[in-house]
Structure formats: C-alpha cells, structure tokens
Amino acid sequence: MKKLILLLSTLLTIACQPYKDVIIDPLRPKFVTYDQTRMYFQNIRASYYDIIKAEKQHPDVTIYKYDKSVSDTTKAIIQLHLLYNPTQDNVFVMLSPNPYFEGYMHYTVKWTNTETGLWDEIRYKQGGMQEQFRFATEIYNMLNQDDIAFEIRFGDKTVPFLTTMDERNAFRITMIDFYRLVGLL
C-alpha cells in the first residue's frame, strides 16, 4: 500500500509540472509555428486567453493575454502577451510592463537562491523580439527552479518581482504556451 501511495504521489507531482526540468536556450530564439501546434493552441489553449485589439497598422496580428494575468498597479508586474501573425505563421512573446514602471524600458532582474545565496542578474534593454525572448526565457528558466526569489531594478527603484504564485504562474504558463507554439516544448 505504501508503494502504491508513493507511486501515485510521484506521478501526480510529475504530471502537474511536466516541463519543470526542461531548460530553454535563451540565445536560440524560435518564432515559426507549425500547423499542429497552432491547432492545439486554437482548440485547447486559446480559451484561457483574452484577445487584445491590434493597432490599425497590423490588422492581421492577434494579441493574446493570459486571462489570469495579475493586473495590480501598486507593484512591478510585467505581463506577457503572445503576438500571432498568421500571414507569416510567426508568434512572438511581448513584454508588457504595468504603469508602475513609469515608462522605464531598461530592467535588471536579480534572482537569488534563498537556500544557497547564489545570485545573478538578467538584464533587459528595450529591444526587438529576440531580446524579449531572451529576457523572458532567462526568467522562465529560473522560475522552474526551487527557492528562487526575484527583485527588479529600473530607474532608481529596486522592488520585489514575481512574488506571488499567481504572478509566477501567469508568466510561466504564457511561456509554456509560447514554447509549445514554436515547438520548443
């Protein structure tokens, strides 16, 4: 009986986070989607996203925002949006900082392992889709590790970042859906 309980709890743990051990290379961006990944997203995952109207210059582009994204303006939150361009079969991840950032577009995210004290920084300087992919992927890779705390620096402020499970899950789930669309997961 003990072995059965141990086996079931192990399977449940693995099933809840199937991509936890997968590390995505932040220096090898991929934006091309495939028929089967687009169909999976449209039929299964798109219902978890709100659609944001694109600007008139880009009427073909669809912008998806995870419907459980945190919208608190009293703390630093960077929402992720998925931009899908059907004419080129591309999807991009786009950073969308909330008003707390006061227009700053250069960030430094410091992550710290609370067990070992090991830390490093992830820097973002406003850039194109490749730079946004790199920044979001480096954070995603750290989110999958245990005992990691984040803080973000912009301008002369340093504040906690990705502090709640809702914030972390919105970031992580959006990145997982993006990686599935482009075949990285």
PyMOL commands that set and color helices and strands:
alter all, ss='L'
color gray80, all
select helices_A, chain A and resi 2-16+35-48+99-101+129-143+165-181
alter helices_A, ss='H'
color red, helices_A
select strands_A, chain A and resi 49-52+62-66+78-85+90-97+106-113+119-125+148-154+157-161
alter strands_A, ss='S'
color yellow, strands_A
deselect
rebuild
show_as cartoon
